[in-house]
Amino acid sequence: MTEVTVKTKWFTTSVTLTGYYEPAERGSFQDGLQMEPDISASFAIETVSLEDADITEIFNDESLSELEELACVALETSSQDYNAEDFFQD
């Protein structure tokens, strides 16, 4: 895993996510058959910062999971300017 920092928006607030990123891996194929499963990208949050303040503790587990998914989307598409409202609709 690689330690990375992602700047993104959580609704209307710009936040910085610091954590560990593991890129997605495609499973191997042999004779047209997939021999190993694909592995999704993962991001494990260490801190969520607003300006220079660590605000990680104010997020519940569900919100942290959504932020981790948001970080993966941002890193996989090489764009780090996403709004959570665009990805997490009820």
Backbone as ProteinMPNN parsed JSONL, in Angstrom:
{"seq_chain_A": "MTEVTVKTKWFTTSVTLTGYYEPAERGSFQDGLQMEPDISASFAIETVSLEDADITEIFNDESLSELEELACVALETSSQDYNAEDFFQD", "coords_chain_A": {"N_chain_A": [[0.839, -1.183, 0.0], [0.357, 2.275, -0.615], [1.092, 5.385, 0.838], [-0.983, 8.148, 0.51], [-2.271, 11.421, -0.339], [-5.357, 12.949, -0.756], [-7.195, 15.521, -2.124], [-10.426, 16.659, -1.855], [-14.016, 17.18, -2.104], [-16.382, 17.166, 0.447], [-19.541, 17.133, 0.265], [-20.209, 20.417, 0.418], [-17.832, 21.212, 1.451], [-14.364, 21.55, 1.345], [-12.028, 19.02, 1.827], [-9.13, 17.259, 3.045], [-7.871, 14.11, 2.503], [-5.918, 11.711, 4.032], [-4.223, 8.721, 3.678], [-3.902, 5.172, 3.072], [-3.423, 3.705, -0.034], [-4.394, 1.207, -2.292], [-4.115, 0.171, -5.489], [-6.526, -0.976, -7.967], [-6.584, -4.356, -9.162], [-6.43, -6.414, -11.944], [-7.674, -9.651, -12.433], [-5.977, -12.663, -13.484], [-6.025, -14.167, -16.777], [-6.574, -17.138, -18.667], [-6.565, -18.862, -21.604], [-8.909, -17.497, -22.344], [-10.468, -17.676, -20.077], [-11.187, -16.428, -16.866], [-8.916, -16.738, -14.369], [-8.247, -15.809, -11.846], [-9.827, -13.694, -9.441], [-10.878, -10.248, -10.003], [-9.5, -7.53, -8.195], [-10.698, -4.987, -6.263], [-9.929, -1.461, -6.009], [-8.614, 0.028, -3.027], [-8.855, 2.233, -0.226], [-7.621, 3.298, 2.761], [-8.48, 5.326, 5.284], [-6.488, 7.487, 7.175], [-6.413, 10.093, 8.219], [-8.755, 12.813, 8.172], [-8.783, 16.017, 7.07], [-9.499, 19.447, 7.638], [-8.563, 22.327, 6.368], [-5.932, 22.898, 8.406], [-6.711, 21.314, 10.46], [-7.358, 18.259, 12.116], [-10.118, 16.396, 11.529], [-11.14, 13.892, 11.702], [-12.421, 12.397, 13.718], [-15.06, 13.344, 13.854], [-16.572, 12.063, 11.98], [-18.803, 9.389, 11.266], [-18.678, 5.748, 10.984], [-19.922, 4.962, 8.571], [-19.833, 7.313, 7.018], [-17.05, 7.618, 6.821], [-16.443, 5.342, 5.309], [-17.717, 6.036, 2.924], [-16.175, 8.255, 2.229], [-13.744, 6.956, 1.804], [-14.39, 5.416, -0.443], [-14.914, 7.493, -2.22], [-12.336, 8.605, -2.399], [-11.017, 6.501, -3.704], [-12.335, 6.52, -6.196], [-11.57, 9.052, -7.103], [-8.76, 8.738, -7.243], [-8.506, 6.584, -9.032], [-9.446, 7.673, -11.38], [-7.734, 9.681, -11.785], [-8.373, 12.268, -11.116], [-8.806, 14.617, -8.687], [-10.923, 16.112, -7.729], [-13.749, 15.789, -6.621], [-17.192, 15.762, -5.744], [-18.929, 14.607, -3.024], [-21.714, 14.446, -3.15], [-22.216, 13.838, -5.798], [-21.679, 11.134, -6.035], [-22.785, 9.609, -3.981], [-25.756, 8.984, -3.684], [-28.991, 8.636, -2.259]], "CA_chain_A": [[0.0, 0.0, 0.0], [1.085, 3.524, -0.735], [0.467, 6.49, 1.556], [-1.314, 9.23, -0.41], [-3.154, 12.495, 0.113], [-6.353, 13.285, -1.767], [-8.014, 16.692, -1.825], [-11.739, 16.479, -2.461], [-15.084, 17.894, -1.41], [-17.415, 16.417, 1.146], [-20.66, 18.031, 0.007], [-19.708, 21.728, -0.006], [-16.623, 21.506, 2.209], [-13.122, 20.949, 0.854], [-11.3, 18.271, 2.851], [-7.948, 16.523, 2.604], [-7.848, 12.755, 3.033], [-4.612, 11.069, 4.041], [-4.4, 7.309, 3.982], [-3.157, 4.183, 2.308], [-4.115, 3.353, -1.268], [-4.007, 0.014, -3.037], [-4.833, 0.24, -6.765], [-7.248, -2.167, -8.42], [-5.81, -5.319, -9.931], [-7.25, -7.279, -12.782], [-7.315, -11.053, -12.308], [-5.331, -13.247, -14.665], [-6.842, -14.945, -17.704], [-5.885, -18.191, -19.401], [-7.445, -19.427, -22.632], [-10.184, -16.791, -22.321], [-11.156, -17.856, -18.798], [-10.574, -15.69, -15.768], [-8.394, -17.692, -13.395], [-8.212, -15.144, -10.54], [-10.799, -12.596, -9.422], [-10.412, -8.864, -9.969], [-9.435, -6.952, -6.846], [-11.056, -3.567, -6.304], [-9.046, -0.508, -5.334], [-9.002, 0.316, -1.65], [-8.242, 3.39, 0.422], [-7.838, 3.261, 4.206], [-8.28, 6.68, 5.809], [-5.765, 7.748, 8.42], [-6.932, 11.365, 8.719], [-9.553, 13.732, 7.358], [-8.378, 17.34, 7.544], [-10.12, 20.668, 7.148], [-7.429, 23.237, 6.477], [-4.872, 22.187, 9.127], [-7.299, 20.629, 11.617], [-7.761, 16.865, 11.947], [-11.538, 16.288, 11.882], [-11.498, 12.496, 11.483], [-13.293, 11.893, 14.789], [-16.456, 13.777, 13.747], [-17.251, 11.235, 10.99], [-19.164, 8.035, 11.679], [-18.078, 4.715, 10.136], [-20.535, 4.995, 7.239], [-19.277, 8.468, 6.305], [-15.65, 7.313, 6.508], [-16.468, 4.395, 4.194], [-18.055, 6.798, 1.724], [-14.997, 9.051, 1.887], [-12.753, 6.032, 1.243], [-14.821, 5.117, -1.809], [-14.702, 8.727, -2.977], [-10.896, 8.699, -2.656], [-10.687, 5.501, -4.735], [-12.83, 7.027, -7.486], [-10.711, 10.17, -7.486], [-7.431, 8.234, -7.606], [-8.603, 5.719, -10.216], [-9.703, 8.491, -12.569], [-6.678, 10.701, -11.794], [-8.914, 13.592, -10.849], [-9.033, 14.657, -7.247], [-11.902, 17.142, -7.395], [-15.072, 15.185, -6.66], [-18.139, 16.144, -4.71], [-19.59, 13.398, -2.536], [-23.104, 14.421, -3.584], [-22.29, 13.247, -7.126], [-21.445, 9.698, -5.998], [-23.507, 8.894, -2.921], [-27.165, 9.372, -3.685], [-29.867, 7.626, -1.639]], "C_chain_A": [[0.88, 1.241, 0.0], [0.359, 4.614, 0.047], [0.254, 7.643, 0.581], [-2.201, 10.257, 0.284], [-4.064, 12.863, -1.046], [-7.125, 14.507, -1.288], [-9.324, 16.549, -2.575], [-12.771, 17.305, -1.705], [-16.034, 16.899, -0.771], [-18.612, 17.352, 1.189], [-20.102, 19.396, -0.38], [-18.387, 22.104, 0.665], [-15.416, 20.794, 1.613], [-12.39, 20.289, 2.013], [-10.093, 17.594, 2.21], [-7.959, 15.177, 3.296], [-6.428, 12.222, 2.938], [-4.837, 9.617, 4.428], [-3.57, 6.441, 3.072], [-4.001, 3.671, 1.158], [-3.519, 2.11, -1.902], [-4.793, 0.035, -4.345], [-5.538, -1.079, -7.097], [-6.31, -3.069, -9.213], [-6.77, -6.196, -10.716], [-6.74, -8.709, -12.645], [-6.732, -11.603, -13.603], [-6.322, -14.077, -15.486], [-5.969, -16.007, -18.353], [-6.898, -18.837, -20.341], [-8.84, -18.807, -22.594], [-10.973, -16.936, -21.043], [-10.43, -17.079, -17.711], [-10.201, -16.67, -14.667], [-8.362, -17.125, -11.97], [-9.2, -13.996, -10.565], [-10.117, -11.226, -9.501], [-10.422, -8.392, -8.522], [-9.697, -5.459, -6.977], [-10.004, -2.717, -5.609], [-9.538, -0.306, -3.909], [-8.229, 1.526, -1.139], [-8.603, 3.313, 1.895], [-7.479, 4.626, 4.784], [-7.498, 6.65, 7.118], [-6.293, 9.035, 9.048], [-7.795, 12.056, 7.675], [-9.255, 15.11, 7.924], [-9.191, 18.432, 6.868], [-9.123, 21.772, 7.433], [-6.323, 22.485, 7.215], [-5.394, 21.393, 10.319], [-7.715, 19.201, 11.259], [-9.205, 16.728, 12.446], [-12.04, 14.843, 11.726], [-12.553, 12.018, 12.473], [-14.758, 12.316, 14.65], [-17.259, 12.935, 12.757], [-17.588, 9.867, 11.572], [-18.572, 7.035, 10.682], [-18.63, 4.727, 8.717], [-19.974, 6.151, 6.407], [-17.815, 8.241, 5.933], [-15.559, 6.326, 5.345], [-16.781, 5.099, 2.884], [-16.876, 7.662, 1.275], [-13.898, 8.168, 1.286], [-13.111, 5.656, -0.194], [-14.613, 6.32, -2.721], [-13.23, 8.899, -3.334], [-10.48, 7.712, -3.741], [-11.127, 5.981, -6.109], [-11.917, 8.134, -7.986], [-9.341, 9.676, -7.961], [-7.47, 7.376, -8.864], [-8.813, 6.527, -11.492], [-8.71, 9.639, -12.694], [-7.204, 12.123, -11.672], [-9.295, 13.636, -9.389], [-10.016, 15.744, -6.838], [-13.308, 16.584, -7.58], [-15.9, 15.695, -5.51], [-18.88, 14.896, -4.3], [-21.046, 13.318, -2.988], [-23.246, 13.758, -4.952], [-22.217, 11.727, -7.098], [-22.295, 8.946, -4.988], [-24.915, 9.434, -2.795], [-27.965, 8.268, -3.007], [-30.78, 7.002, -2.666]], "O_chain_A": [[1.987, 1.249, 0.539], [-0.859, 4.752, -0.069], [1.189, 8.069, -0.096], [-2.79, 10.001, 1.333], [-3.607, 13.064, -2.172], [-7.646, 14.522, -0.172], [-9.334, 16.343, -3.788], [-12.432, 18.04, -0.777], [-16.434, 15.913, -1.389], [-18.693, 18.245, 2.032], [-19.546, 19.508, -1.473], [-17.884, 23.208, 0.459], [-15.442, 19.582, 1.401], [-12.159, 20.911, 3.05], [-10.046, 17.386, 0.997], [-8.044, 15.099, 4.521], [-5.809, 12.279, 1.875], [-5.551, 9.321, 5.386], [-2.658, 6.909, 2.392], [-5.145, 3.257, 1.345], [-2.302, 1.978, -2.03], [-6.019, -0.071, -4.32], [-5.192, -2.14, -6.579], [-5.366, -2.601, -9.85], [-7.79, -6.654, -10.199], [-5.538, -8.961, -12.728], [-6.972, -11.064, -14.684], [-7.305, -14.608, -14.969], [-4.773, -15.802, -18.562], [-7.956, -19.298, -19.912], [-9.837, -19.502, -22.789], [-12.06, -16.368, -20.931], [-9.2, -17.078, -17.65], [-11.061, -17.346, -14.104], [-8.442, -17.879, -11.001], [-9.396, -13.378, -11.612], [-8.957, -11.064, -9.125], [-11.261, -8.815, -7.727], [-9.002, -4.757, -7.711], [-9.28, -3.193, -4.734], [-10.726, -0.451, -3.621], [-7.106, 1.798, -1.564], [-9.785, 3.266, 2.237], [-6.316, 5.029, 4.773], [-7.809, 5.891, 8.035], [-6.585, 9.08, 10.243], [-7.595, 11.905, 6.47], [-9.448, 15.351, 9.116], [-9.523, 18.347, 5.686], [-8.867, 22.114, 8.588], [-5.814, 21.501, 6.679], [-4.608, 20.858, 11.101], [-8.345, 18.968, 10.227], [-9.482, 16.919, 13.63], [-13.246, 14.615, 11.629], [-13.481, 11.306, 12.092], [-15.625, 11.701, 15.271], [-18.482, 13.063, 12.687], [-16.78, 9.26, 12.276], [-18.028, 7.434, 9.652], [-17.882, 4.524, 7.761], [-19.676, 5.98, 5.225], [-17.386, 8.629, 4.847], [-14.686, 6.463, 4.487], [-16.182, 4.796, 1.852], [-16.612, 7.784, 0.079], [-13.202, 8.587, 0.362], [-12.237, 5.587, -1.059], [-14.182, 6.172, -3.865], [-12.91, 9.296, -4.454], [-9.673, 8.051, -4.607], [-10.378, 5.863, -7.08], [-11.535, 8.151, -9.156], [-8.828, 10.151, -8.974], [-6.551, 7.439, -9.68], [-8.398, 6.102, -12.57], [-8.823, 10.471, -13.595], [-6.539, 13.072, -12.086], [-10.034, 12.775, -8.911], [-9.949, 16.246, -5.716], [-13.975, 16.873, -8.574], [-15.383, 16.019, -4.441], [-19.412, 14.19, -5.156], [-21.561, 12.218, -3.19], [-24.289, 13.172, -5.242], [-22.654, 11.083, -8.052], [-22.501, 7.742, -5.14], [-25.218, 10.238, -1.913], [-27.649, 7.088, -3.165], [-31.585, 6.133, -2.33]]}, "name": "protein", "num_of_chains": 1, "seq": "MTEVTVKTKWFTTSVTLTGYYEPAERGSFQDGLQMEPDISASFAIETVSLEDADITEIFNDESLSELEELACVALETSSQDYNAEDFFQD"}
